[in-house]
Amino acid sequence: MNMTNLLLLGFLPSGSEWIIIALVILLLFGGKKIPELMKGLGKGVKSFKDGVKEAKDEINKTKDEIEGPVSEGK
């Protein structure tokens, strides 16, 4: 492992710290708001994945357009 990975591992919460974090979030947002927050987070992740897929498709389409005439010319 390099030094950066070791430093990052030092800052990650352990098991009991996750429980404290969850309790603080519960206190700050309340039980009714958490499902709404998770729903919004899920929509955000889905939107991000769709954007990445769209970008990959566009790159592959452009790559195929560029490679097509080169292959036909041989």
Secondary structure, 3 states (H helix, E strand, C coil): CCHHHHHHHHHCCCHHHHHHHHHHHHHHHHHHHHHHHHHHHHHHHHHHHHHHHHHHHHHHHHHHHHHHHHHHHC
